[in-house]
């Protein structure tokens, strides 16, 4: 599935993913291919974890008002602020 993370300044990330884990307002949840369509608010501060098809992980810190929308294997995350967390 395709995932993109967008802030008011730029598109931070656009890549293929096999799973996307987000910090939902009520609880964290993961989305896989063919996931039921969903729109959700996200915690004001948290981390999105993207698992790429090769198994590698990309971590993105988000802050401020954020939402996620998923439909037709496209995940869009709109965040006030976002930055890629360096790999350890």
ZAMARGU-4260 file (C-alpha; in steps of 0.2 Angstrom, whole numbers, plus 5000, padded with zeros to 4 digits):
<rodrens>
0) 5000/5000/5000 | 5005/5018/4998 | 5008/5029/5013 | 5011/5048/5013 | 5015/5060/5028
5) 5011/5078/5024 | 5013/5094/5034 | 5008/5112/5030 | 5026/5115/5023 | 5029/5099/5013
10) 5027/5081/5009 | 5039/5073/5022 | 5037/5055/5016 | 5029/5045/5002 | 5033/5026/5001
15) 5026/5009/4999 | 5022/5000/5016 | 5016/4983/5021 | 5010/4990/5038 | 5007/5007/5046
20) 5005/5009/5065 | 4998/5025/5071 | 4995/5033/5088 | 4976/5034/5087 | 4967/5046/5100
25) 4958/5031/5108 | 4972/5018/5106 | 4986/5014/5094 | 4981/5004/5079 | 4989/4996/5063
30) 4983/4996/5045 | 4988/4982/5033 | 4983/4980/5014 | 4965/4979/5011 | 4961/4987/5028
35) 4943/4994/5030 | 4942/5012/5026 | 4945/5023/5041 | 4947/5041/5046 | 4954/5045/5064
40) 4962/5058/5074 | 4979/5055/5081 | 4987/5059/5098 | 4994/5077/5098 | 5012/5069/5101
45) 5017/5052/5095 | 5026/5041/5083 | 5020/5033/5067 | 5029/5016/5063 | 5030/5011/5044
50) 5035/4994/5040 | 5041/4993/5022 | 5039/4978/5011 | 5057/4973/5014 | 5054/4973/5033
55) 5063/4989/5036 | 5056/5001/5048 | 5053/5020/5046 | 5049/5030/5062 | 5041/5047/5061
60) 5038/5058/5076 | 5022/5068/5074 | 5016/5083/5084 | 5001/5095/5084 | 4984/5091/5076
65) 4985/5076/5065 | 4973/5064/5056 | 4975/5048/5046 | 4964/5042/5032 | 4965/5025/5024
70) 4955/5019/5009 | 4959/5009/4993 | 4977/5004/5000 | 4982/5023/5002 | 4986/5029/5019
75) 4987/5048/5021 | 4993/5056/5037 | 4991/5075/5039 | 5001/5082/5053 | 5005/5099/5060
80) 5023/5094/5062 | 5032/5078/5057 | 5050/5073/5057 | 5059/5056/5052 | 5067/5048/5068
85) 5085/5043/5064 | 5088/5024/5064 | 5097/5017/5079
</rodrens>
